[in-house]
């Protein structure tokens, strides 16, 4: 164990050894929980933002946009289109607004 040296150093001071043991156990428990849980719920907004793909990294071709517009006009929900094309719902709305006068 990585902390054996610390335990030996504190073994002559039982009050400090007890505090160290409790702290080490808490750290070990927290590490075990973090490995078993889905961390996406525990991330801050800043951390989540760094995990998102860069803006514009998933751009659609003109043919894909035209197909998306046709699918929407035939009744496919916006949320389903967003999932299908791997883009956000707001992007779908923006594309549909931009192409609403066509066709």
DSSP file (Angstrom, degrees, kcal/mol; ACC not computed):
  #  RESIDUE AA STRUCTURE BP1 BP2  ACC     N-H-->O    O-->H-N    N-H-->O    O-->H-N    TCO  KAPPA ALPHA  PHI   PSI    X-CA   Y-CA   Z-CA
    1    1 A X    >         0   0    0      0, 0.0     3,-1.2     0, 0.0     4,-0.2   0.000 360.0 360.0 360.0 144.7    0.0    0.0    0.0
    2    2 A X  T 3   +     0   0    0      1,-0.2     3,-0.3     2,-0.1     4,-0.2   0.680 360.0  54.8 -69.4 -18.4    1.3    3.5   -0.8
    3    3 A X  T 3> S+     0   0    0      1,-0.2     4,-2.2     2,-0.1    -1,-0.2   0.290  70.9 103.9-103.8  10.0    0.6    4.9    2.6
    4    4 A X  H <> S+     0   0    0     -3,-1.2     4,-2.4     1,-0.2     5,-0.2   0.893  81.2  54.0 -59.6 -40.6    2.5    2.4    4.8
    5    5 A X  H  > S+     0   0    0     -3,-0.3     4,-2.1    -4,-0.2    -1,-0.2   0.881 108.1  49.4 -61.8 -38.9    5.3    4.9    5.3
    6    6 A X  H  > S+     0   0    0      2,-0.2     4,-1.8    -4,-0.2    -1,-0.2   0.910 109.4  51.4 -66.0 -42.4    2.8    7.4    6.6
    7    7 A X  H  X S+     0   0    0     -4,-2.2     4,-0.7     1,-0.2    -2,-0.2   0.919 110.7  48.5 -62.3 -43.0    1.3    5.0    9.0
    8    8 A X  H >< S+     0   0    0     -4,-2.4     3,-0.7     1,-0.2     4,-0.3   0.908 109.8  52.4 -62.7 -41.1    4.7    4.1   10.4
    9    9 A X  H 3< S+     0   0    0     -4,-2.1     3,-0.3     1,-0.2    -1,-0.2   0.831 117.5  37.8 -64.8 -31.6    5.6    7.7   10.8
   10   10 A X  H >< S+     0   0    0     -4,-1.8     3,-1.6     1,-0.2     7,-0.5   0.427  88.3  97.5 -98.3   0.5    2.5    8.4   12.7
   11   11 A X  T << S+     0   0    0     -3,-0.7    -1,-0.2    -4,-0.7    -2,-0.1   0.720  78.8  57.3 -67.1 -20.7    2.4    5.1   14.7
   12   12 A X  T 3  S+     0   0    0     -4,-0.3     2,-0.6    -3,-0.3    -1,-0.3   0.601 102.4  59.0 -84.4 -10.9    4.0    6.7   17.8
   13   13 A X    <>  -     0   0    0     -3,-1.6     4,-2.8     1,-0.1     3,-0.4  -0.854  67.0-173.7-118.2  93.3    1.2    9.2   18.0
   14   14 A X  H  > S+     0   0    0     -2,-0.6     4,-2.3     1,-0.2     5,-0.2   0.821  83.2  55.7 -60.8 -32.9   -2.0    7.3   18.4
   15   15 A X  H  > S+     0   0    0      2,-0.2     4,-1.6     1,-0.2    -1,-0.2   0.916 113.8  40.2 -66.0 -41.3   -4.2   10.4   18.2
   16   16 A X  H  > S+     0   0    0     -3,-0.4     4,-2.6     2,-0.2    -2,-0.2   0.863 112.9  55.7 -73.1 -36.5   -2.6   11.4   14.8
   17   17 A X  H  X S+     0   0    0     -4,-2.8     4,-2.7    -7,-0.5    -2,-0.2   0.905 106.6  50.3 -62.5 -41.6   -2.6    7.8   13.6
   18   18 A X  H  X S+     0   0    0     -4,-2.3     4,-2.4    -5,-0.2    -1,-0.2   0.933 111.4  47.8 -62.4 -46.2   -6.3    7.5   14.2
   19   19 A X  H  X S+     0   0    0     -4,-1.6     4,-2.3     1,-0.2    -2,-0.2   0.904 113.4  48.6 -61.2 -41.3   -7.0   10.7   12.3
   20   20 A X  H  X S+     0   0    0     -4,-2.6     4,-2.8     2,-0.2    -2,-0.2   0.909 110.5  50.6 -65.1 -42.7   -4.8    9.5    9.4
   21   21 A X  H  X S+     0   0    0     -4,-2.7     4,-2.2     2,-0.2    -2,-0.2   0.916 111.4  47.8 -62.5 -43.9   -6.5    6.1    9.3
   22   22 A X  H  X S+     0   0    0     -4,-2.4     4,-2.2     2,-0.2    -1,-0.2   0.916 113.4  48.3 -62.8 -43.6   -9.9    7.7    9.2
   23   23 A X  H  X S+     0   0    0     -4,-2.3     4,-2.4     2,-0.2    -2,-0.2   0.920 111.3  49.5 -64.3 -44.7   -8.8   10.0    6.4
   24   24 A X  H  X S+     0   0    0     -4,-2.8     4,-2.4     1,-0.2    -1,-0.2   0.890 111.0  49.9 -62.1 -39.6   -7.2    7.3    4.4
   25   25 A X  H  X S+     0   0    0     -4,-2.2     4,-2.6    -5,-0.2    -1,-0.2   0.903 110.1  50.7 -66.0 -40.3  -10.4    5.1    4.7
   26   26 A X  H  X S+     0   0    0     -4,-2.2     4,-2.4     2,-0.2    -2,-0.2   0.911 111.6  47.7 -62.5 -42.7  -12.5    8.1    3.6
   27   27 A X  H  X S+     0   0    0     -4,-2.4     4,-2.4     2,-0.2    -2,-0.2   0.909 111.9  49.7 -64.2 -42.2  -10.3    8.6    0.6
   28   28 A X  H  X S+     0   0    0     -4,-2.4     4,-2.2     2,-0.2    -2,-0.2   0.909 111.7  48.3 -63.7 -42.5  -10.4    4.9   -0.3
   29   29 A X  H  X S+     0   0    0     -4,-2.6     4,-2.4     2,-0.2    -2,-0.2   0.912 111.6  49.9 -63.7 -43.2  -14.2    4.9    0.0
   30   30 A X  H  X S+     0   0    0     -4,-2.4     4,-2.4     1,-0.2    -2,-0.2   0.902 110.7  49.7 -63.8 -40.8  -14.5    8.0   -2.2
   31   31 A X  H  X S+     0   0    0     -4,-2.4     4,-1.6     2,-0.2    -1,-0.2   0.909 110.5  49.8 -64.7 -41.8  -12.2    6.5   -4.8
   32   32 A X  H  X S+     0   0    0     -4,-2.2     4,-1.3     1,-0.2    -2,-0.2   0.903 111.8  48.7 -63.9 -41.0  -14.2    3.2   -4.9
   33   33 A X  H  X S+     0   0    0     -4,-2.4     4,-1.8     1,-0.2     3,-0.3   0.917 109.0  52.7 -64.7 -42.4  -17.5    5.1   -5.3
   34   34 A X  H  < S+     0   0    0     -4,-2.4    -1,-0.2     1,-0.2    -2,-0.2   0.823 108.7  50.6 -65.9 -29.6  -16.1    7.3   -8.1
   35   35 A X  H  < S+     0   0    0     -4,-1.6    -1,-0.2     1,-0.2    -2,-0.2   0.802 115.9  41.1 -75.4 -28.2  -15.0    4.2  -10.0
   36   36 A X  H  < S+     0   0    0     -4,-1.3     2,-0.2    -3,-0.3    -2,-0.2   0.650 105.8  72.5 -96.1 -15.5  -18.4    2.5   -9.7
   37   37 A X  S  < S-     0   0    0     -4,-1.8     2,-0.8    -5,-0.1     3,-0.0  -0.623  89.5-104.8 -99.6 158.1  -20.6    5.5  -10.3
   38   38 A X    >   -     0   0    0     -2,-0.2     3,-1.0     1,-0.2     4,-0.2  -0.731  30.9-158.7 -77.4 114.5  -21.4    7.4  -13.5
   39   39 A X  G >> S+     0   0    0     -2,-0.8     3,-1.2     1,-0.2     4,-0.8   0.581  73.4  89.3 -75.4  -9.6  -19.3   10.5  -13.0
   40   40 A X  G 34 S+     0   0    0      1,-0.3     3,-0.4     2,-0.2    -1,-0.2   0.808  88.0  51.1 -60.7 -27.0  -21.3   12.6  -15.5
   41   41 A X  G <4 S+     0   0    0     -3,-1.0    -1,-0.3     1,-0.2    -2,-0.2   0.712 109.2  51.2 -80.1 -19.4  -23.7   13.6  -12.7
   42   42 A X  T <4 S+     0   0    0     -3,-1.2    -1,-0.2    -4,-0.2    -2,-0.2   0.476  87.0 104.1 -97.0  -2.9  -20.8   14.7  -10.4
   43   43 A X     <  -     0   0    0     -4,-0.8     2,-0.1    -3,-0.4    -3,-0.0  -0.499  69.4-122.9 -81.5 148.4  -19.1   16.9  -12.9
   44   44 A X     >  -     0   0    0     -2,-0.2     4,-2.4     1,-0.1     5,-0.2  -0.333  30.0-103.5 -78.5 169.2  -19.3   20.7  -12.7
   45   45 A X  H  > S+     0   0    0      1,-0.2     4,-2.3     2,-0.2     5,-0.2   0.906 122.6  53.0 -60.3 -42.2  -20.6   22.8  -15.6
   46   46 A X  H  > S+     0   0    0      1,-0.2     4,-1.3     2,-0.2    -1,-0.2   0.914 109.8  47.3 -61.8 -43.9  -17.0   23.8  -16.5
   47   47 A X  H  > S+     0   0    0      1,-0.2     4,-0.7     2,-0.2    -1,-0.2   0.905 111.7  50.9 -64.9 -40.6  -15.8   20.1  -16.6
   48   48 A X  H >X S+     0   0    0     -4,-2.4     3,-0.9     1,-0.2     4,-0.8   0.889 105.8  56.0 -63.8 -39.1  -18.8   19.1  -18.8
   49   49 A X  H >< S+     0   0    0     -4,-2.3     3,-0.6     1,-0.3    -1,-0.2   0.848 103.2  54.6 -63.3 -33.6  -18.1   21.9  -21.2
   50   50 A X  H 3< S+     0   0    0     -4,-1.3    -1,-0.3     1,-0.2    -2,-0.2   0.707 104.9  55.0 -74.5 -16.9  -14.6   20.7  -21.8
   51   51 A X  H << S+     0   0    0     -3,-0.9    -1,-0.2    -4,-0.7    -2,-0.2   0.636  87.6  96.6 -89.3 -14.7  -15.9   17.3  -22.7
   52   52 A X  S << S-     0   0    0     -4,-0.8     3,-0.1    -3,-0.6    -3,-0.0  -0.419  86.3-101.3 -72.8 148.5  -18.2   18.5  -25.4
   53   53 A X        -     0   0    0      1,-0.1    -1,-0.1    -2,-0.1     3,-0.1  -0.344  49.8 -90.4 -63.4 152.3  -17.1   18.4  -29.0
   54   54 A X    >   -     0   0    0      1,-0.1     3,-2.2     2,-0.1     4,-0.3  -0.296  53.9 -85.9 -63.5 148.8  -15.9   21.8  -30.4
   55   55 A X  T 3  S+     0   0    0      1,-0.3    -1,-0.1     2,-0.1     4,-0.1  -0.293 115.3  15.3 -56.5 133.0  -18.6   23.9  -32.0
   56   56 A X  T 3  S+     0   0    0      2,-0.1     3,-0.5    -3,-0.1    -1,-0.3   0.470  87.0 119.2  82.8   0.6  -19.0   23.0  -35.6
   57   57 A X  S <  S+     0   0    0     -3,-2.2     2,-0.4     1,-0.3    -2,-0.1   0.739  78.2  46.1 -72.6 -18.6  -17.1   19.7  -35.3
   58   58 A X  S    S+     0   0    0     -4,-0.3     2,-0.3    -5,-0.1    -1,-0.3  -0.656  79.9 164.6-120.2  73.6  -20.3   17.9  -36.5
   59   59 A X        -     0   0    0     -3,-0.5     2,-0.3    -2,-0.4    -4,-0.0  -0.655  30.0-130.5 -91.8 149.3  -21.4   19.9  -39.4
   60   60 A X        -     0   0    0     -2,-0.3     2,-0.1     1,-0.1    -2,-0.0  -0.710  17.4-119.7 -98.1 147.4  -23.9   18.5  -41.9
   61   61 A X     >  -     0   0    0     -2,-0.3     4,-2.3     1,-0.1     5,-0.2  -0.325  32.2-105.3 -74.1 166.6  -23.6   18.4  -45.6
   62   62 A X  H  > S+     0   0    0      1,-0.2     4,-2.5     2,-0.2     5,-0.2   0.885 123.2  53.1 -60.4 -38.7  -26.1   20.3  -47.8
   63   63 A X  H  > S+     0   0    0      1,-0.2     4,-2.1     2,-0.2    -1,-0.2   0.897 108.7  49.0 -64.5 -40.3  -27.6   16.9  -48.7
   64   64 A X  H  > S+     0   0    0      2,-0.2     4,-2.7     1,-0.2    -2,-0.2   0.896 110.7  50.6 -65.7 -39.6  -28.0   15.9  -45.1
   65   65 A X  H  X S+     0   0    0     -4,-2.3     4,-2.6     2,-0.2    -2,-0.2   0.929 110.2  49.1 -64.3 -44.5  -29.7   19.2  -44.3
   66   66 A X  H  X S+     0   0    0     -4,-2.5     4,-2.3     1,-0.2    -1,-0.2   0.900 112.2  48.9 -61.7 -40.1  -32.1   18.9  -47.1
   67   67 A X  H  X S+     0   0    0     -4,-2.1     4,-2.7     2,-0.2    -2,-0.2   0.914 109.9  51.8 -65.0 -42.6  -32.9   15.3  -46.0
   68   68 A X  H  X S+     0   0    0     -4,-2.7     4,-2.4     2,-0.2    -2,-0.2   0.927 110.2  48.8 -58.2 -46.4  -33.4   16.6  -42.4
   69   69 A X  H  X S+     0   0    0     -4,-2.6     4,-2.4     1,-0.2    -1,-0.2   0.917 112.0  48.8 -61.5 -44.4  -35.8   19.3  -43.6
   70   70 A X  H  X S+     0   0    0     -4,-2.3     4,-1.5     1,-0.2    -1,-0.2   0.911 110.5  50.8 -62.2 -42.3  -37.8   16.7  -45.7
   71   71 A X  H  <>S+     0   0    0     -4,-2.7     5,-2.5     1,-0.2     4,-0.2   0.907 110.5  49.3 -62.4 -41.2  -38.0   14.3  -42.7
   72   72 A X  H ><5S+     0   0    0     -4,-2.4     3,-1.7     1,-0.2    -2,-0.2   0.928 109.6  51.2 -63.4 -43.9  -39.3   17.1  -40.5
   73   73 A X  H 3<5S+     0   0    0     -4,-2.4    -1,-0.2     1,-0.3    -2,-0.2   0.764 106.9  55.0 -65.8 -24.3  -41.9   18.1  -43.1
   74   74 A X  T 3<5S-     0   0    0     -4,-1.5    -1,-0.3    -5,-0.2    -2,-0.2   0.430 131.9 -89.0 -90.4   2.5  -43.0   14.5  -43.2
   75   75 A X  T < 5S+     0   0    0     -3,-1.7     2,-0.3     1,-0.3    -3,-0.2   0.463  73.8 146.2 113.9   1.3  -43.6   14.4  -39.5
   76   76 A X      < -     0   0    0     -5,-2.5    -1,-0.3    -6,-0.1    -2,-0.1  -0.570  52.6-115.1 -72.4 128.6  -40.4   13.3  -37.8
   77   77 A X     >  -     0   0    0     -2,-0.3     4,-2.0     1,-0.1     5,-0.2  -0.265  16.2-122.0 -63.7 149.7  -40.0   15.1  -34.4
   78   78 A X  H  > S+     0   0    0      1,-0.2     4,-2.5     2,-0.2     5,-0.2   0.885 111.3  54.9 -59.2 -41.5  -37.2   17.6  -34.0
   79   79 A X  H  > S+     0   0    0      1,-0.2     4,-2.1     2,-0.2    -1,-0.2   0.891 107.7  49.4 -62.5 -39.2  -35.7   15.7  -31.0
   80   80 A X  H  > S+     0   0    0      2,-0.2     4,-2.7     1,-0.2    -1,-0.2   0.891 110.4  50.9 -66.9 -38.6  -35.5   12.5  -33.1
   81   81 A X  H  X S+     0   0    0     -4,-2.0     4,-2.5     2,-0.2     6,-0.2   0.912 108.1  52.7 -63.7 -42.1  -33.8   14.3  -35.9
   82   82 A X  H  X>S+     0   0    0     -4,-2.5     5,-2.2     1,-0.2     4,-0.9   0.929 113.2  43.7 -59.2 -45.3  -31.3   15.8  -33.4
   83   83 A X  H  <5S+     0   0    0     -4,-2.1     3,-0.5     3,-0.2    -2,-0.2   0.919 112.8  52.0 -65.6 -44.1  -30.5   12.3  -32.1
   84   84 A X  H  <5S+     0   0    0     -4,-2.7    -2,-0.2     1,-0.2    -1,-0.2   0.882 117.8  36.7 -61.3 -40.6  -30.3   10.8  -35.6
   85   85 A X  H  <5S-     0   0    0     -4,-2.5    -1,-0.2    -5,-0.2    -2,-0.2   0.476 108.2-119.9 -94.8  -2.5  -27.9   13.4  -37.0
   86   86 A X  T  <5S+     0   0    0     -4,-0.9     2,-0.3    -3,-0.5    -3,-0.2   0.860  73.1 118.3  69.3  35.5  -25.9   13.7  -33.8
   87   87 A X      < -     0   0    0     -5,-2.2    -1,-0.3    -6,-0.2    -2,-0.1  -0.820  67.9 -90.6-127.3 167.7  -26.6   17.4  -33.4
   88   88 A X     >  -     0   0    0     -2,-0.3     4,-1.9     1,-0.1     5,-0.1  -0.339  30.9-116.5 -77.6 160.2  -28.3   19.5  -30.7
   89   89 A X  H  > S+     0   0    0      1,-0.2     4,-2.5     2,-0.2     5,-0.2   0.881 117.2  55.6 -61.9 -38.5  -32.0   20.3  -30.7
   90   90 A X  H  > S+     0   0    0      1,-0.2     4,-2.3     2,-0.2    -1,-0.2   0.860 105.4  52.4 -64.7 -33.6  -31.2   24.0  -31.0
   91   91 A X  H  > S+     0   0    0      2,-0.2     4,-2.7     1,-0.2    -1,-0.2   0.908 108.5  50.4 -66.5 -41.4  -29.2   23.2  -34.1
   92   92 A X  H  X S+     0   0    0     -4,-1.9     4,-2.6     2,-0.2     5,-0.2   0.944 111.7  48.0 -59.8 -47.3  -32.1   21.4  -35.7
   93   93 A X  H  X S+     0   0    0     -4,-2.5     4,-2.5     1,-0.2    -2,-0.2   0.905 111.8  50.0 -60.6 -42.1  -34.4   24.3  -34.9
   94   94 A X  H  X S+     0   0    0     -4,-2.3     4,-2.4     2,-0.2    -1,-0.2   0.919 111.7  47.8 -63.4 -43.9  -31.9   26.7  -36.4
   95   95 A X  H  X S+     0   0    0     -4,-2.7     4,-1.5     2,-0.2    -2,-0.2   0.911 112.7  48.5 -64.2 -42.2  -31.6   24.7  -39.6
   96   96 A X  H  < S+     0   0    0     -4,-2.6     4,-0.3     2,-0.2    -1,-0.2   0.897 111.6  49.5 -65.5 -39.8  -35.3   24.3  -39.9
   97   97 A X  H >< S+     0   0    0     -4,-2.5     3,-1.0     1,-0.2     4,-0.3   0.917 110.5  50.8 -63.7 -41.9  -35.8   28.1  -39.4
   98   98 A X  H 3< S+     0   0    0     -4,-2.4    -1,-0.2     1,-0.2     3,-0.2   0.797 119.8  36.1 -65.2 -28.7  -33.1   28.8  -42.0
   99   99 A X  T >< S+     0   0    0     -4,-1.5     3,-0.9    -5,-0.1    -1,-0.2   0.163  82.7 107.4-111.3  16.3  -34.8   26.5  -44.5
  100  100 A X  T <  S+     0   0    0     -3,-1.0    -1,-0.1    -4,-0.3    -2,-0.1   0.785  78.8  51.7 -70.0 -25.7  -38.5   27.1  -43.8
  101  101 A X  T 3  S+     0   0    0     -4,-0.3    -1,-0.2    -3,-0.2     2,-0.2   0.567  95.1  89.7 -87.3  -8.1  -39.2   29.1  -47.0
  102  102 A X    <         0   0    0     -3,-0.9    -3,-0.0     1,-0.2     0, 0.0  -0.534 360.0 360.0 -86.5 154.5  -37.7   26.5  -49.2
  103  103 A X              0   0    0     -2,-0.2    -1,-0.2     0, 0.0    -2,-0.1   0.457 360.0 360.0  77.1 360.0  -39.6   23.6  -50.8
